[in-house]
């Protein structure tokens, strides 16, 4: 696709034409972007060097301003909503680094997700693609029992010897699955579902009462991280409630354009978390948190649930953000170690949180934090991007691991389960020998020995 020419920023005739064309052939429905959303982009190009796909391929069509130009042309009916457009939109990581760089406040994440919603409604993907998307977004992620059943099958594959045989035989490579299989999360021995509906009292005087969002895949692949989160919170004076009827946050569905599913999941979570008062609602997953904080955008102003979504978003906090504000009271033991920090895209660019996780890392006695080059650049995980665009994902991961290794830090710390999964795979693939920890896992290890070996006492 050729590079788009600059679009006039303020032209009432163009805007009127856009509205006219919209009614005939443009985007439609509640997720259709408005002209003013496009018009904020002044095509200055400051986003280009912050866009991972533009840096990979150097194509204007795979830059933020290039994608915005394509969205506008499709909306005006001047460009077909066809395979080429879909490819360029699908290849976006939705990392939102362009939003941080943009001087005009373009809400690119909103635009690309709206474009994907239009693709979902108006474009017919291949039969295998439709089947896979339907299975994952409509028939798996919204159902915890199905997630647990699927996880048990994967766990059997990983621990029965089948995984070792599949890798050694070369079958995975023959079927083009070798790289994707290496990025598959390890399934936990004990899932986190048993903690749903439980309350964990604060150790010592109660400083806050919080609700914990446990995630969906995290309950089968990062259960110990969830337990560590509860231990750190209770050790620092928080009573932690894990609401029973919570479900998937809807981030993966929203990012993929499956907005109807995302909205239904949002409504279920509003019911689960707004049933009683909390000082805050917390998550340890930056990708989830970014979407949870934007429920009031997902559920529009004319939606009956919008007011509740606004109240929910106002209470939502990333756990690192919350703990940095609350302050740590639990004594931490000395842990002489050098670490480097990898910014999660949806914590930094989505939620605009930079300092909080670093402050918590530096709070651990003996820890030396060494900043890596391009810490704010995507590691390639990006939800399911490492599955759908594996080659690009691994190229971004290689760049990230190069910078992480250059710090000389034996430990990489981050704040999102997806990043943990990607970076752990990177440490293995590139043989850096580095361990990868969540900020909360580092704090959990620093709590006095014996104080954090198990979940605190539960209250039913």
C-alpha positions in Angstrom: 0.0 0.0 0.0 1.4 3.4 -0.9 2.0 6.0 1.8 -1.0 8.2 2.4 -0.8 11.9 1.7 -1.4 14.3 4.6 -5.0 15.0 5.5 -6.2 18.6 6.0 -6.8 19.1 9.7 -9.7 21.6 9.6 -11.9 21.4 6.6 -15.6 21.6 7.1 -16.2 20.4 3.5 -14.2 17.2 4.2 -16.0 16.7 7.5 -19.4 17.1 5.8 -18.3 14.7 3.1 -17.2 12.2 5.7 -20.6 12.4 7.4 -22.4 12.0 4.0 -20.3 9.0 3.0 -20.7 7.4 6.4 -24.4 6.9 5.9 -23.8 5.1 2.6 -20.6 3.1 3.0 -18.7 4.1 6.1 -18.4 2.7 9.6 -21.7 2.3 11.5 -23.1 1.3 14.8 -22.3 2.4 18.4 -18.5 1.8 17.9 -18.2 4.0 14.8 -15.4 6.6 15.3 -16.4 10.2 14.9 -14.6 12.6 12.5 -13.3 14.7 15.3 -11.5 11.6 16.7 -9.5 11.3 13.4 -9.0 15.0 13.0 -6.9 15.3 16.2 -4.1 13.6 14.3 -2.1 16.4 12.7 0.2 14.0 10.9 3.3 15.4 12.6 5.1 12.0 12.7 6.2 12.2 16.3 4.6 8.8 16.9 6.6 7.0 14.2 9.8 6.2 16.3 7.6 5.1 19.1 5.6 2.6 17.0 7.0 -0.9 17.2 5.6 -2.1 13.9 6.8 1.0 12.1 10.3 0.5 13.5 10.1 -3.2 12.4 8.9 -2.6 8.8 9.3 1.1 8.0 5.9 1.2 6.3 3.7 4.3 6.6 0.6 2.0 6.5 1.9 0.3 9.6 2.4 3.5 11.6 -0.3 5.1 13.8 -0.9 8.1 11.4 -1.0 5.7 8.5 -3.5 3.5 10.1 -5.6 6.5 11.1 -5.5 7.7 7.5 -6.8 4.3 6.3 -9.5 4.3 8.9 -10.8 7.6 7.7 -10.7 6.6 4.0 -12.6 3.4 4.8 -15.1 5.4 6.8 -15.6 7.8 3.8 -16.0 4.9 1.4 -12.8 5.8 -0.4 -10.9 2.7 0.6 -12.3 -0.8 0.7 -12.7 -2.5 4.1 -10.9 -5.5 2.6 -7.9 -7.8 3.3 -5.2 -5.1 3.0 -6.9 -2.8 5.5 -7.6 -5.7 7.9 -4.0 -6.8 7.7 -2.6 -3.4 8.7 -5.1 -3.0 11.6 -4.5 -6.6 12.8 -0.7 -6.0 12.8 -1.0 -3.2 15.3 0.0 -4.2 18.9 -2.4 -1.7 20.4 0.5 -0.9 22.8 -0.6 2.8 22.8 3.0 4.1 22.9 1.8 6.6 20.2 -0.6 8.1 22.7 2.3 8.9 25.0 4.2 10.5 22.2 1.3 12.4 20.6 1.2 16.2 21.2 -2.4 16.4 20.1 -4.0 13.9 22.4 -5.1 11.4 19.8 -6.9 8.5 21.5 -5.3 5.9 19.2 -6.3 2.9 21.3 -9.9 3.9 21.1 -9.6 4.3 17.3 -8.0 1.0 16.6 -10.4 -0.9 18.8 -13.3 0.8 17.1 -11.8 -0.1 13.7 -11.5 -3.7 14.8 -15.2 -3.6 15.9 -16.1 -2.5 12.4 -14.0 -5.3 10.9 -15.8 -7.8 13.2 -19.2 -6.6 11.9 -18.4 -6.0 8.2 -15.5 -8.2 7.1 -15.7 -12.0 6.6 -12.5 -13.6 7.7 -11.5 -17.1 6.6 -13.4 -20.0 8.1 -10.5 -21.2 10.4 -10.0 -17.6 11.6 -13.7 -17.2 12.4 -13.8 -20.5 14.2 -10.7 -19.8 16.3 -12.0 -16.3 17.2 -15.4 -17.6 18.1 -14.0 -20.4 20.2 -11.6 -18.1 22.2 -13.7 -14.9 22.6 -17.2 -16.2 22.7 -17.0 -19.8 24.0 -14.0 -19.9 26.3 -12.9 -16.7 28.0 -16.3 -15.8 29.4 -16.7 -19.2 31.1 -14.4 -20.0 34.0 -15.3 -23.7 34.1 -14.3 -24.0 30.4 -11.0 -22.2 31.1 -10.3 -24.7 33.9 -11.2 -27.7 31.8 -9.0 -26.5 28.9 -6.2 -25.7 31.4 -6.3 -29.3 32.7 -5.8 -30.6 29.2 -2.9 -28.3 28.6 -1.4 -29.3 32.0 -1.6 -33.0 31.1 0.2 -32.2 27.8 2.9 -30.3 29.6 3.5 -32.8 32.4 2.8 -36.2 30.9 5.8 -36.2 28.6 3.7 -35.4 25.5 5.2 -31.9 25.3 8.8 -33.3 25.4 7.9 -35.8 22.6 6.2 -33.2 20.5 9.2 -30.9 20.7 11.8 -33.6 20.1 9.9 -35.1 17.2 9.8 -32.0 15.1 6.0 -32.3 14.6 5.4 -28.8 16.0 7.7 -27.3 13.5 6.2 -29.3 10.6 2.8 -27.9 11.5 4.1 -24.4 12.1 3.4 -24.4 15.8 6.9 -24.5 17.3 7.2 -20.8 18.1 3.7 -20.5 19.4 4.0 -23.5 21.6 7.1 -22.1 23.2 5.1 -19.1 24.3 2.4 -21.2 25.9 1.9 -20.5 29.6 2.8 -23.2 32.1 -0.4 -24.4 33.9 -0.4 -24.3 37.7 -0.8 -27.3 39.9 -3.5 -25.5 41.9 -5.9 -23.0 40.3 -7.0 -19.8 42.0 -10.7 -20.4 41.6 -10.9 -21.8 45.1 -10.2 -18.3 46.5 -13.2 -16.7 44.8 -15.8 -15.6 47.4 -13.2 -15.5 50.2 -12.1 -12.6 52.4 -8.6 -12.3 53.7 -8.2 -10.1 56.8 -5.5 -7.6 57.2 -2.5 -8.4 59.4 -2.4 -5.8 62.1 -4.6 -2.6 62.0 -6.8 -2.5 58.9 -5.7 0.4 56.7 -8.0 -0.3 53.7 -10.6 -2.7 52.5 -10.1 -3.7 48.8 -11.6 -6.0 46.2 -9.2 -8.1 44.1 -9.7 -8.8 40.5 -8.3 -12.3 39.8 -8.5 -12.4 36.0 -9.3 -15.4 33.8 -6.2 -17.1 32.3 -4.3 -15.8 35.4 -6.3 -18.1 37.6 -4.8 -21.1 35.9 -1.4 -19.8 34.9 -0.5 -17.1 37.5 -2.3 -18.4 40.6 0.8 -18.0 42.7 1.1 -14.4 41.6 -2.5 -13.8 42.7 -1.7 -15.5 46.1 1.4 -13.3 46.5 -0.7 -10.2 45.7 -3.0 -11.1 48.5 -0.1 -11.8 50.9 1.5 -8.5 50.2 -1.7 -6.6 50.6 -2.7 -8.2 53.8 0.8 -7.8 55.2 0.5 -4.1 54.6 -2.9 -3.7 56.4 -5.4 -4.4 53.7 -8.4 -6.6 54.1 -8.8 -8.3 50.7 -12.1 -9.5 49.3 -12.2 -11.7 46.2 -15.7 -11.3 44.8 -17.2 -14.7 43.8 -19.1 -13.8 40.6 -16.3 -11.9 38.8 -15.3 -13.0 35.3 -12.9 -12.1 32.5 -12.2 -8.4 32.3 -13.0 -8.3 28.5 -9.7 -6.8 27.5 -8.9 -9.5 24.9 -12.3 -9.3 23.4 -12.3 -5.5 23.3 -8.8 -5.4 21.7 -10.0 -7.9 19.1 -13.1 -5.9 18.2 -15.6 -8.4 19.8 -17.2 -5.6 21.7 -20.5 -7.2 22.4 -18.8 -9.9 24.5 -16.6 -7.3 26.2 -19.7 -5.3 27.2 -21.4 -8.4 28.7 -18.3 -9.2 30.7 -18.1 -5.7 31.9 -21.7 -5.8 33.1 -21.1 -9.0 35.0 -18.1 -7.5 36.7 -20.0 -4.4 37.7 -22.6 -6.6 39.4 -19.8 -8.5 41.2 -17.7 -5.6 42.4 -20.3 -2.9 43.1 -22.4 -5.1 45.4 -20.6 -3.7 48.4 -18.3 -0.7 49.2 -14.5 -0.9 48.8 -11.8 1.6 49.1 -10.4 0.4 45.8 -10.7 -2.4 43.3 -7.2 -3.9 42.5 -5.6 -5.9 39.7 -2.0 -7.1 39.3 -2.5 -7.3 35.5 -1.8 -4.0 33.7 -3.6 -5.2 30.5 -6.7 -6.0 32.5 -6.4 -2.8 34.5 -6.3 -0.6 31.4 -9.6 -2.0 30.2 -11.2 -2.1 33.6 -10.5 1.6 34.1 -12.1 2.3 30.7 -15.4 0.5 31.4 -17.1 3.9 31.3 -15.9 4.2 27.7 -16.8 0.7 26.7 -20.4 1.2 28.0 -21.5 4.4 26.3 -23.3 7.3 28.0 -26.7 6.1 26.7 -26.1 2.6 28.2 -28.1 2.0 31.4 -25.0 0.7 33.0 -22.8 3.7 32.2 -23.2 5.5 35.6 -22.2 2.3 37.4 -19.3 1.8 35.0 -18.1 5.3 35.8 -18.2 4.6 39.5 -16.4 1.3 39.0 -13.6 3.0 36.9 -13.2 5.6 39.6 -12.3 2.9 42.1 -10.1 0.8 39.8 -6.3 0.8 40.6 -3.3 -1.2 39.6 -1.9 -2.9 42.6 1.5 -1.1 42.2 -0.3 2.2 41.9 -2.3 1.5 45.1 0.6 0.3 47.2 2.8 3.2 46.2 0.1 5.6 47.3 -0.8 3.7 50.5 2.8 3.2 51.5 4.4 0.0 52.7 4.3 -0.7 56.4 5.5 -4.4 56.5 9.3 -4.6 57.2 11.3 -5.9 54.2 14.4 -8.0 54.5 17.6 -7.1 52.7 17.9 -8.6 49.3 21.2 -7.7 47.6 20.4 -8.0 43.9 20.6 -6.1 40.7 17.3 -5.8 38.7 16.1 -4.0 35.6 12.5 -2.9 35.0 10.4 -3.5 31.9 7.4 -1.1 31.5 4.1 -2.9 30.7 2.6 -1.0 27.7 -0.9 -0.8 29.3 0.5 0.4 32.6 2.7 3.1 31.1 0.9 4.1 28.0 -2.7 3.0 28.9 -2.8 4.0 32.5 0.1 6.6 32.5 1.8 4.9 35.5 5.6 5.2 35.4 7.0 5.9 38.9 4.9 3.7 41.2 6.3 0.3 40.3 9.9 1.7 40.4 9.3 3.2 43.8 8.2 -0.2 45.1 11.2 -1.9 43.6 13.5 0.6 45.2 11.8 0.2 48.5 13.3 -3.3 48.9 16.6 -3.0 50.8 19.6 -4.0 48.9 18.0 -3.9 45.5 19.8 -1.9 42.8 17.5 -0.9 39.9 19.3 -0.4 36.6 17.2 1.2 33.9 17.3 -0.6 30.5 17.4 1.1 27.2 13.9 1.3 25.6 12.2 0.0 28.8 9.0 1.6 27.5 9.0 -0.3 24.2 6.7 -3.3 23.8 8.1 -6.8 24.5 5.7 -8.3 21.8 3.2 -10.0 24.1 0.3 -7.6 23.6 -2.6 -9.8 24.6 -2.8 -12.6 22.0 -0.4 -10.8 19.5 2.3 -13.4 20.2 -0.1 -16.0 19.0 -1.7 -14.2 16.0 1.5 -12.4 14.9 4.2 -14.6 16.3 7.1 -13.7 13.9 6.8 -10.0 14.7 6.3 -10.7 18.4 9.5 -12.7 18.5 11.4 -10.0 16.7 10.3 -7.4 19.3 11.2 -9.9 22.0 14.7 -10.3 20.7 15.2 -6.6 20.8 13.9 -6.4 24.3 16.1 -9.2 25.6 19.2 -7.6 24.0 18.6 -4.4 26.0 17.7 -6.4 29.2 20.9 -8.4 29.0 23.0 -5.3 28.4 22.1 -4.0 31.9 23.9 -7.0 33.5 20.9 -7.5 35.8 20.2 -11.1 36.6 16.5 -10.2 37.3 13.9 -8.5 35.1 10.9 -7.0 36.9 7.7 -6.1 35.3 4.0 -5.6 36.2 1.8 -7.6 33.9 1.3 -11.4 33.5 1.5 -11.2 29.7 4.9 -9.5 29.9 6.0 -12.1 32.5 5.1 -14.9 30.1 6.8 -13.3 27.1 10.0 -12.3 29.0 10.4 -15.7 30.6 10.1 -17.2 27.1 12.7 -14.7 25.9 15.1 -15.6 28.7 14.9 -19.2 27.6 15.1 -18.6 23.9 18.0 -16.2 24.1 19.7 -18.0 27.0 20.2 -14.9 29.1 19.9 -16.8 32.4 17.7 -14.0 33.8 14.8 -14.7 36.1 11.6 -12.6 35.5 9.5 -11.4 38.4 6.4 -9.3 38.9 6.9 -6.3 41.2 4.6 -8.0 43.7 6.6 -11.2 43.6 9.7 -9.3 44.5 7.9 -7.6 47.4 6.5 -11.0 48.5 10.0 -12.5 48.6 11.2 -9.5 50.6 8.7 -9.9 53.4 10.3 -11.5 56.5 10.9 -15.3 56.0 8.0 -17.4 57.1 5.5 -14.5 57.0 4.5 -15.0 53.4 4.7 -18.7 52.8 1.0 -19.3 52.5 -2.2 -17.4 52.0 -3.4 -15.6 55.0 -6.3 -17.0 57.0 -9.6 -16.9 55.0 -13.0 -15.6 56.1 -16.0 -17.2 54.3 
